Amino acid sequence: MHRVTLADEDDFDGWRDAARALAAANVPPEAVVWQVGDAPSDLFGATAAALPPAPGPLRVSRQFIDLARTAILHRDPARFALLYTLLLRLIARPGAIADRADPLIRRIEGLAKGVRRDIHKMRAFVRFRAVADAPGDDPRYVAWFEPEHHIVRVNARFFVDRFHTMHWSILTPALTIYWDGSVLSEGPGASRADAPQDDPVEAVWKSYYASIFNPARLKIGAMLKEMPRKYWKNMPETALVADLIKGARARELAMVQTARATAPAGDARAAWAALRDEAAACTRCPLHRPATATVFGEGPVDAPLMLVGEQPGDQEDLAVRPFVGPAGQLLDAALAEAGIDRAATYLTNAVKHFKFEPRGKRRIHATPDAGEISACRWWIEQELLIVRPRIVVALGATAARALLGRTVTIARERGRPVSLESGAEAWITVHPSYLLRLPDPAAAAEQRAAFVADLRAAAARL
Ligand code: URA
């Protein structure tokens, strides 16, 4: 009997090294006991036989490695043995991985599917609550989450990328992860009581959720499937669910009696105003310190078209309105030429504070970095949820990055629609300041015409 002790529940490298050595020595699956950490060592009467020395690399397909890396995160204690059994089978018959009818492969695929779902749920349902150690301190953000499987470490990178400039902790029963803005660390598990229970941001969520809750579309089964009850207590908006469901019938009747055009728009405006007020106090990244104010989006909250710029400039920062300076004037003229009514369009920016470098009395525009864009993404995502535009035009690479969550090369992605998670269709074009900077008048005229054509093409989709 061979006993393998893995360092952690998600110790894929430990499993792979052991599996490689065992396979090289032709050890059958039933002769191996897999355990984690300091689990009792004499289960099944296993003896601690020394593993054969690890040989050179074992050739297995990328597909198996990817499957094993995911499935190993499942909480099923049999997963290590199942994967080892499959590994031996694939060494003998590499093509067997494609056999979808094989019960072993189906079982392991099922484990991987459960893990992927749990990874997604953590990304969707983690809700940070702000905690300030002392008045005036920048807040730290703390969330409580109970995963079904061992997915916290693999998900850590996602949260680092998403909330790069915030200081946050995610507490889970088995493990706590912390990000201090530059280093990711781990600590022991925690309990729900260790996480804060209240946060002013919750008010925004609640008012927004109540405003979009449509009793006529209430499907409790689907809701439970997407958002299992165990996560509800972590999510501020779900505190409302019981009451909303209770009143759903009456509200449905009230809703059909209310003019469809006015009721949802009224509610969305209240949710938008709450969001704008919350953004006014945003300290998610250091840009709030030197800027005069948060320049939030403006325009009808049911606009079918949303334009997203980079960040407010000097004049926008002082006027506390987007696109009122030189780039705004060029944009206004281009919109008019493309037949788009600015007043019917929602205009906002990827980053809501003016980033600049002081030079004498002047404030020179500085491009926001990836961390600042990602810290500000939360606001644009909420604006998308509330306004629900059908078409979104990204003006420049920063806007495109904020909308798509990845680096975008404008020349490559211009002129065709890209789907956003919100369901909207995004169109990518240049930023009006780029046109202002072109020194050659002929090139500037040509680029300006292309910009107007982009705006016209996007608006034609409405
Ligand atoms: N540039 C932008 O991207 N947004 C503004 O609001 C002004 C200039």
Boltz pocket constraint, residues with backbone or C-beta under 6 A from the ligand:
constraints:
  - pocket:
      binder: B
      contacts: [[A, 308], [A, 309], [A, 310], [A, 311], [A, 312], [A, 313], [A, 316], [A, 321], [A, 322], [A, 323], [A, 324], [A, 325], [A, 327], [A, 328], [A, 348], [A, 349], [A, 395], [A, 433]]
      max_distance: 6.0
